[in-house]
Amino acid sequence: MKLMPGTNVELGGVNYQIPPLNFNNLEKFADDIDAIKNMTEANVFSREVISAIRRLVHAAVAQNYPDVTVEQIGAALTPVNAPPLIPLIMGVPAGKKASPEKATGDLSTG
């Protein structure tokens, strides 16, 4: 199976090549994305945020490893390794901040 391009990450002793979420997953998990966008110091360990991160990371990993379960990803995630995964699965290059107004790309067909 050819893997989608992504970043190599070790989670729970297993190496994964994790691509950014595709548009289908961005739409499917829009509520979870909103939950992490609204994350604060006060709610970072809330059930809502933890569940959202777990589901989003699983969705990204499952794009290349469809047999991996949410439970396996949840068992591998920690407060230390999860935060750097958020920008990665959202397609933000390491060391960069998301800036939709600076996004460029020629989508024309001609």
C-alpha positions in Angstrom: 0.0 0.0 0.0 1.4 3.4 -1.0 1.2 5.8 1.9 0.0 9.4 1.6 2.9 11.9 2.2 3.2 12.9 5.8 5.4 13.3 8.8 7.1 10.3 10.5 6.0 10.1 14.1 6.5 7.5 16.8 3.4 6.9 18.9 3.4 4.2 21.6 6.5 2.6 20.1 5.0 2.4 16.6 6.3 4.6 13.7 3.5 6.1 11.6 3.7 8.4 8.5 0.9 10.8 9.4 -0.5 13.0 6.6 -2.6 16.1 7.2 -6.3 15.5 7.4 -8.0 15.4 4.0 -11.0 17.6 3.2 -13.5 14.7 3.9 -12.1 14.4 7.4 -11.9 18.1 7.9 -15.7 18.3 7.2 -16.5 15.1 9.1 -14.6 16.3 12.2 -15.5 20.1 12.0 -16.9 20.0 15.6 -13.7 18.5 16.9 -11.6 21.1 15.1 -13.7 23.8 16.7 -13.1 22.2 20.1 -9.4 22.4 19.7 -9.5 25.9 18.2 -11.4 27.0 21.3 -9.0 25.2 23.7 -7.7 27.3 26.6 -5.5 26.5 29.6 -8.6 26.1 31.6 -10.1 23.4 29.4 -7.1 21.7 27.8 -7.7 18.5 29.8 -11.5 18.6 29.5 -13.2 15.4 28.2 -14.3 17.4 25.1 -10.8 18.5 24.1 -9.1 15.2 24.9 -11.8 13.3 22.9 -11.5 15.7 20.0 -7.7 15.4 19.8 -7.9 11.6 20.0 -10.5 11.4 17.2 -8.6 13.9 15.0 -5.2 12.2 15.4 -6.9 8.8 14.7 -8.5 10.1 11.6 -5.1 11.4 10.3 -3.3 8.2 11.1 -6.1 6.0 9.7 -5.7 7.7 6.3 -2.5 5.6 5.9 -3.2 2.8 8.5 -6.9 2.0 8.2 -6.7 -0.9 10.7 -5.5 1.3 13.6 -8.2 1.8 16.2 -9.1 4.9 18.1 -8.3 3.0 21.3 -4.7 2.3 20.1 -4.2 6.0 19.2 -5.7 7.1 22.5 -3.4 4.7 24.4 -0.4 6.2 22.6 -1.2 9.9 23.1 0.0 11.8 26.1 0.0 15.4 27.2 3.6 15.6 25.9 3.2 14.1 22.4 -0.3 15.3 21.5 0.2 19.1 21.2 2.8 19.0 18.4 0.5 16.7 16.4 -2.3 19.3 16.2 -0.6 21.6 13.6 0.8 18.5 11.8 -2.6 17.0 11.2 -4.0 20.4 10.2 -1.3 20.7 7.5 0.7 23.5 9.2 4.4 23.0 8.5 6.7 22.6 11.6 7.7 26.0 13.0 4.9 27.9 11.2 1.6 29.2 12.4 -1.7 28.8 10.5 -2.4 31.9 8.5 -5.4 31.5 6.1 -5.0 35.0 4.7 -1.5 34.1 3.6 -2.5 30.9 1.9 -1.7 30.9 -1.8 -2.2 28.5 -4.5 -3.3 28.6 -8.1 -6.3 26.5 -8.5 -7.1 27.6 -12.0 -7.3 25.0 -14.7 -5.8 27.0 -17.5 
